[in-house]
Amino acid sequence: MAIRSEQGSEGSGGRCCADGSDFLGFRQNVVGFGPGGRAHGLSHMECVRSAWFLVVAGLSLPACSLDFDAAFAEPSFNPKPDGAVDAPPAPDASKDAPEAGKDGQKDSPVDAGCKQCSGQCVPVDDPAYGCAPTSCSPCSAPHVTKYACQEGQCLALTCEPWWGDCDTSLVNGCETQTSSSLTSCGQCGHGCPVPGNGTATCTSGVCGLQCNSGYSPCGSTCANLLTDPSNCSTCGHACPQPSNASVFCTNGSCSYTCNAGLTDCSGDCVDLSTDIDYCGSCNNTCPAPIGGSATCVAGQCGTSCPGGQTVCGGTCTNTTSSLSNCGACGRACSLANALVTNCISGACSPVCNTGFTDCTKPAAPSPDDGCETSGSACP
């Protein structure tokens, strides 16, 4: 729509006023100066409305024409009669302002170490908003009560009672029920041993066992109390184990059998041909000489003395030097007509009195006769 005067032209944008000013200049001459010292009077739209009201009221603008279609568009500047122009309008600060968040507050720029979630800056490593830099969804997994962030991933920090994160994967959360798990009973990694003749159990986090029919739980094992030598008739009652024998539990009673070639002598399994305590029979014990030891050979007792000694009267004796057993047991060197005597290499050697000589020198086992010859020389 346009308003025309005799001197104006349609669509001229309000120029050709009689006093040489345009319509836009008119609106600047209505009211003084605005912010920054810029003359503006009424706003552009207020001036246009004023002109419209004048036309509707049957009044005319003096020798002016106004194209209202163009007038309603805000000009970037306003020509003035003296050729001066208005400064460009100030930029709209609201266009550069941050948009309002969901909570009605202006979103603030993202600070280092935080991310925007629901219109506020929250820590990147806050499990309540997820641990990923671009996620705002909270950490969530089955049976987890507390989370932690590590390298952008959610970790299960604590679990509900009797639950454990035994595979350290948050995908399935605290996946193991430690109150009944055979591989993580009471805590992750604590496995229950499987007994022979039974199965393992886990009840309230404590390992146990369930024995097969005919077996009884004895500690961590399942035992047959009628046949188990370690638990014969009752748990913990072990059958005595003789040397060189095999033990049995028969109908809850202990028994044993000696190994092949051995004889049972009052609970001892022995070889009667070599055992000095049971030499030849269960009642024969071989005596040992003083200074030596007893032997049993082919069921017969014997003795053994060290260093070639001989048993004389139950004592190991050196017959090469013994005065009472010189050369043989019981052969003593004689002091007849002798001051002293010696046993050298099993032979008696006396020191004769004056007027006597040892001429016969009998050899063992013959008795020694001392210095048996009268005179200083042997015949």
C-alpha positions in Angstrom: 0.0 0.0 0.0 1.3 3.5 -0.9 0.4 7.1 0.0 1.0 9.6 -2.8 1.3 13.4 -3.1 1.3 15.6 -6.2 5.1 15.9 -6.1 5.9 12.3 -5.0 5.9 9.0 -6.8 4.4 5.7 -5.7 6.8 3.4 -4.0 9.3 6.3 -3.2 9.7 5.1 0.4 8.4 8.4 1.9 10.6 10.9 0.2 9.5 14.3 -1.6 8.2 16.2 1.4 7.4 19.8 0.7 10.1 21.0 3.1 12.7 18.8 1.4 12.7 16.2 4.2 11.6 12.6 3.9 9.2 10.7 6.1 12.0 8.9 7.9 13.6 12.2 8.5 10.2 13.3 10.0 10.3 10.5 12.5 13.8 11.5 13.5 12.7 15.1 14.1 9.8 14.2 16.3 11.8 13.3 19.5 15.4 14.2 20.4 18.4 11.8 20.7 18.6 8.3 21.8 21.4 6.1 23.4 24.9 7.0 22.2 23.8 10.4 21.0 22.1 9.0 17.9 19.0 11.0 16.8 16.2 8.6 16.4 13.0 10.1 17.9 10.3 7.5 17.7 11.2 4.1 16.5 10.8 3.4 12.8 7.7 1.3 13.4 6.2 3.9 15.7 6.6 6.6 12.9 5.0 4.4 10.3 2.0 3.7 12.6 1.7 7.4 13.2 1.6 8.1 9.5 -1.0 5.4 9.0 -3.3 6.8 11.7 -3.0 10.2 10.0 -4.2 8.8 6.7 -7.0 6.8 8.3 -8.2 10.0 10.0 -8.5 11.8 6.6 -5.4 13.9 7.2 -2.5 14.0 4.7 1.2 14.2 5.0 2.4 17.4 3.4 3.5 16.7 -0.2 4.8 13.3 0.7 4.3 9.8 -0.5 4.9 6.7 1.7 5.2 3.1 0.5 4.0 1.3 3.6 5.1 -2.1 2.3 8.7 -0.9 2.2 8.3 1.3 5.3 7.6 -1.6 7.6 11.0 -3.0 6.8 13.7 -1.6 9.2 16.3 0.3 7.1 19.9 -0.2 7.8 20.4 3.6 7.8 18.4 6.8 7.5 19.1 9.5 5.0 19.0 13.0 6.3 18.3 16.3 4.6 21.8 17.5 5.0 23.2 14.3 3.4 24.3 12.8 6.7 23.4 9.2 7.5 22.6 7.4 10.7 25.2 4.9 12.0 24.3 1.2 11.4 22.0 -0.1 14.1 23.7 -1.8 17.0 24.0 -5.6 16.7 21.3 -7.6 18.5 23.2 -9.0 21.5 20.5 -11.6 22.0 21.4 -13.3 18.8 24.9 -14.2 20.1 23.7 -15.1 23.7 23.8 -18.9 24.6 20.5 -20.6 24.2 18.6 -21.5 27.3 19.0 -25.0 28.6 16.3 -27.4 29.6 16.1 -25.9 33.1 15.6 -22.4 31.7 19.2 -21.2 32.5 21.6 -20.1 29.9 24.1 -22.8 28.9 27.5 -21.8 29.9 30.6 -22.6 27.7 32.0 -26.1 28.4 34.9 -25.9 30.9 37.8 -28.3 30.8 37.0 -31.5 32.8 33.2 -31.1 32.5 30.4 -31.7 30.1 27.0 -30.2 29.5 24.2 -32.3 30.9 20.6 -30.9 31.4 21.9 -27.3 31.1 24.7 -27.6 33.6 28.4 -28.3 33.5 29.1 -31.6 35.3 32.4 -33.5 35.9 33.3 -35.8 33.0 34.2 -38.6 35.5 31.0 -38.4 37.6 29.3 -41.9 37.5 25.9 -40.2 38.0 26.2 -38.8 34.5 28.2 -41.6 32.9 32.0 -41.8 32.5 32.2 -41.1 28.8 33.0 -37.5 27.7 29.9 -37.3 25.5 27.4 -39.3 27.6 25.0 -38.0 30.3 23.4 -41.4 31.0 24.3 -42.6 34.6 26.3 -45.8 35.1 23.9 -48.7 35.5 24.4 -52.4 35.8 22.7 -55.3 37.8 23.4 -55.5 41.5 25.9 -52.6 41.6 25.5 -50.1 44.5 28.5 -47.8 43.8 30.4 -46.9 40.7 33.8 -45.4 39.7 35.1 -44.0 36.5 38.3 -45.3 34.9 39.6 -44.2 31.5 36.1 -43.2 30.4 34.5 -46.5 31.5 32.2 -47.3 34.4 33.5 -49.7 36.9 31.6 -51.5 39.7 33.1 -50.3 43.0 30.7 -52.1 45.4 28.0 -54.7 45.0 24.8 -55.7 46.7 25.3 -58.2 49.6 26.1 -61.7 48.4 26.9 -60.4 44.9 30.4 -60.0 43.3 31.9 -58.6 40.1 34.1 -61.6 39.6 34.7 -61.1 35.9 35.4 -57.4 36.2 33.0 -56.6 33.4 30.4 -53.9 33.9 28.3 -55.3 31.0 26.8 -57.8 33.4 27.4 -55.9 36.6 27.9 -57.8 39.8 27.1 -61.1 38.0 28.1 -63.7 40.6 25.9 -64.7 43.6 28.7 -65.5 46.1 26.2 -67.0 48.6 25.9 -70.1 46.4 28.6 -70.0 43.7 30.8 -73.1 43.7 33.7 -71.2 42.1 33.3 -67.9 44.2 31.8 -69.0 47.5 31.8 -66.1 49.9 34.1 -64.1 47.7 35.3 -64.0 44.2 37.8 -66.8 43.3 37.1 -69.0 46.4 36.3 -72.3 44.9 34.8 -75.2 46.8 36.8 -78.5 46.5 34.9 -81.4 45.0 35.2 -84.5 47.2 35.4 -88.0 46.1 32.1 -89.9 46.2 30.2 -86.7 46.6 29.5 -83.2 45.3 30.6 -79.7 46.5 28.0 -77.2 47.9 28.0 -73.5 48.8 25.5 -72.3 51.3 25.5 -68.8 52.7 29.0 -68.3 51.4 30.4 -71.4 53.1 31.7 -74.5 51.3 30.3 -77.9 52.1 29.6 -81.2 50.5 26.9 -83.6 49.7 27.9 -87.3 49.9 26.7 -90.1 47.7 24.5 -92.9 49.2 26.5 -95.1 51.6 29.1 -92.4 52.4 29.3 -90.0 55.3 30.9 -86.5 55.5 34.1 -86.6 57.4 35.8 -83.2 57.2 36.3 -82.4 53.6 35.8 -86.0 52.4 33.0 -88.5 51.9 34.0 -91.8 53.7 32.5 -95.2 53.9 32.7 -95.9 57.6 32.4 -99.7 57.0 35.5 -100.0 54.7 37.6 -96.8 55.1 40.8 -97.6 57.1 41.2 -93.9 57.9 37.6 -93.6 59.1 36.7 -97.1 60.3 33.3 -97.1 62.1 33.6 -93.4 62.9 35.1 -90.3 61.3 38.8 -89.9 62.3 39.2 -93.5 63.6 42.3 -94.7 61.7 43.3 -98.4 61.8 46.8 -98.9 63.2 49.4 -99.4 60.5 52.0 -102.2 61.3 55.3 -102.1 59.4 55.4 -104.4 56.4 51.6 -104.9 56.3 48.4 -103.9 54.6 45.5 -102.6 56.8 41.8 -103.2 56.2 38.5 -102.0 57.6 35.9 -104.7 57.4 32.4 -104.0 58.5 33.8 -101.1 60.7 36.5 -103.3 62.3 40.3 -102.9 61.7 42.5 -105.8 60.5 45.8 -106.2 58.7 47.8 -108.8 56.7 51.6 -109.2 56.7 53.4 -108.9 53.4 54.5 -112.1 51.7 57.3 -114.0 53.5 56.7 -112.3 56.9 55.2 -113.7 60.1 52.9 -111.9 62.4 54.5 -111.8 65.9 52.3 -109.9 68.3 51.4 -107.3 65.8 54.8 -107.1 64.1 55.3 -108.5 60.7 58.9 -110.0 60.8 61.3 -112.3 58.9 62.1 -115.1 61.3 65.3 -115.9 59.4 67.0 -112.6 59.9 65.2 -110.7 62.8 67.4 -110.7 66.0 64.2 -110.1 68.1 62.4 -113.1 66.4 65.3 -115.3 65.3 63.8 -118.6 64.2 60.6 -118.1 66.1 58.5 -115.3 67.7 60.0 -116.0 71.1 63.8 -116.1 70.4 65.7 -112.9 70.9 69.5 -112.9 70.1 71.7 -111.5 72.9 74.4 -109.0 72.0 78.0 -109.1 73.5 79.5 -106.2 75.3 81.2 -104.1 72.8 79.5 -105.9 69.9 76.2 -106.8 68.3 73.9 -109.7 67.9 73.1 -111.4 64.5 70.5 -113.7 63.2 71.5 -115.8 60.2 69.1 -118.4 58.8 67.2 -118.3 62.0 70.3 -118.8 64.2 71.7 -116.2 66.6 75.3 -115.0 66.4 77.5 -112.2 67.4 79.7 -109.6 65.7 82.6 -107.7 67.2 84.5 -104.8 65.8 88.1 -105.0 64.5 88.6 -108.7 64.5 87.8 -109.1 68.2 86.4 -112.3 69.6 83.5 -112.8 72.0 85.0 -114.1 75.2 82.6 -114.5 78.1 80.0 -112.3 76.4 82.5 -109.5 75.7 84.3 -108.6 72.6 88.0 -109.2 73.3 91.3 -108.6 71.5 93.0 -112.0 71.9 96.3 -110.6 70.4 97.0 -108.6 73.5 94.7 -109.8 76.3 96.7 -111.4 79.2 93.6 -113.4 80.2 92.7 -114.4 76.7 96.0 -114.5 74.9 95.6 -116.3 71.6 92.3 -117.8 72.6 89.4 -117.2 75.0 90.3 -118.2 78.5 94.1 -118.7 77.9 95.9 -116.6 80.5 99.6 -116.0 80.5 101.4 -117.6 83.5 103.6 -115.8 86.0 105.4 -119.0 87.1 109.1 -118.1 87.9 108.5 -114.7 86.2 108.6 -111.2 87.3 106.0 -110.0 84.7 104.4 -111.4 81.5 103.0 -110.0 78.3 100.7 -111.1 75.4 102.3 -110.2 72.1 100.4 -111.1 68.9 98.5 -113.8 70.8 101.6 -115.4 72.5 102.7 -115.1 76.1 106.1 -113.5 76.7 107.2 -113.6 80.4 110.3 -111.9 82.1 111.8 -114.7 84.1 113.4 -114.6 87.6 117.1 -115.2 87.9 118.0 -118.8 87.4 114.9 -119.6 85.2 114.2 -119.7 81.5 111.1 -119.9 79.3 112.0 -122.7 76.9 108.8 -124.5 75.9 106.6 -121.4 74.8 103.4 -123.4 74.3 101.1 -122.0 71.5 97.4 -121.3 72.0 95.1 -122.9 72.8 97.6 -124.8 75.0 98.0 -123.4 78.5 101.0 -121.2 79.1 103.6 -122.5 81.6 105.6 -119.3 82.3 109.4 -119.8 83.0 109.3 -123.5 83.3 113.1 -124.3 82.9 115.7 -124.0 85.8 118.9 -122.5 84.7 120.0 -119.7 82.5 119.9 -121.7 79.3 117.5 -124.1 77.6 118.8 -127.6 77.1 
